[in-house]
Amino acid sequence: MPKQVDCSQNITVDNLADRSLKNEEWMDSQEAANYLRISIGSLRNMTSNGQIPHFKLGRRNRYLRDELRELLLSEQRGKIRGN
């Protein structure tokens, strides 16, 4: 049985390794905050509230650039629609 990683999406170590092989770009908290143009404190709050998808590796959060891009696009669509 694969070892479980403590993360918001409950993925296995094997699945995590598969994802990294697909050349997906992982970010640490500082990089993610810079990418989203928010403070590190806001990123932490939004992460703990489940507003930002993340993966927990040990005690550190990691973020996928593609997922953050989707979050930004959905925010922009909501503003355009008046939500």
C-alpha positions as CSV (number, residue, x, y, z in Angstrom):
1,M,0.0,0.0,0.0
2,P,1.4,3.4,-1.0
3,K,2.4,5.8,1.8
4,Q,-0.1,8.7,2.2
5,V,1.1,12.3,2.2
6,D,-0.7,14.8,4.5
7,C,-2.2,17.1,2.0
8,S,-5.5,18.9,1.1
9,Q,-6.1,16.6,-1.9
10,N,-5.1,13.4,-0.2
11,I,-2.8,12.1,-2.9
12,T,-0.2,9.4,-2.6
13,V,3.5,9.8,-2.8
14,D,3.4,7.7,-6.0
15,N,0.8,10.1,-7.6
16,L,2.8,13.1,-6.5
17,A,5.9,11.7,-8.2
18,D,3.9,11.0,-11.4
19,R,2.7,14.7,-11.4
20,S,6.2,16.0,-11.1
21,L,7.2,13.9,-14.1
22,K,4.7,15.8,-16.2
23,N,6.8,18.9,-15.9
24,E,4.3,20.7,-13.8
25,E,5.7,23.7,-12.0
26,W,5.5,23.6,-8.2
27,M,5.8,26.7,-6.1
28,D,6.5,27.3,-2.5
29,S,4.4,29.7,-0.4
30,Q,6.5,32.8,-1.3
31,E,6.4,32.1,-5.0
32,A,2.7,31.4,-4.9
33,A,2.0,34.7,-3.1
34,N,4.1,36.6,-5.6
35,Y,2.3,34.9,-8.5
36,L,-1.1,35.7,-7.1
37,R,0.1,39.2,-6.1
38,I,-1.1,38.8,-2.5
39,S,0.7,38.9,0.8
40,I,2.1,35.7,2.3
41,G,-0.3,36.2,5.2
42,S,-3.3,36.3,2.8
43,L,-2.0,33.2,1.0
44,R,-1.8,31.4,4.4
45,N,-5.3,32.5,5.4
46,M,-6.8,31.5,2.0
47,T,-5.0,28.2,2.0
48,S,-6.2,27.3,5.5
49,N,-9.8,28.3,4.5
50,G,-9.7,26.0,1.5
51,Q,-9.8,28.8,-1.0
52,I,-6.5,28.0,-2.7
53,P,-5.6,24.4,-3.7
54,H,-2.4,23.1,-2.2
55,F,-0.4,20.1,-1.3
56,K,1.3,19.6,2.0
57,L,4.7,18.0,1.8
58,G,5.9,17.5,5.4
59,R,5.2,20.8,7.1
60,R,5.4,22.9,3.9
61,N,2.7,23.8,1.4
62,R,3.3,23.5,-2.3
63,Y,1.2,24.9,-5.1
64,L,0.8,24.0,-8.7
65,R,1.2,26.9,-11.1
66,D,-1.6,25.6,-13.4
67,E,-4.0,25.4,-10.4
68,L,-3.2,28.9,-9.4
69,R,-3.6,30.1,-13.0
70,E,-7.1,28.5,-13.1
71,L,-8.0,30.2,-9.8
72,L,-7.0,33.6,-11.3
73,L,-9.0,32.9,-14.4
74,S,-12.1,31.9,-12.5
75,E,-11.7,35.1,-10.4
76,Q,-11.5,37.2,-13.5
77,R,-14.6,35.5,-15.1
78,G,-16.5,36.1,-11.9
79,K,-15.7,39.8,-12.0
80,I,-16.7,40.1,-15.6
81,R,-20.0,38.4,-15.0
82,G,-20.6,40.7,-12.0
83,N,-20.4,37.9,-9.3
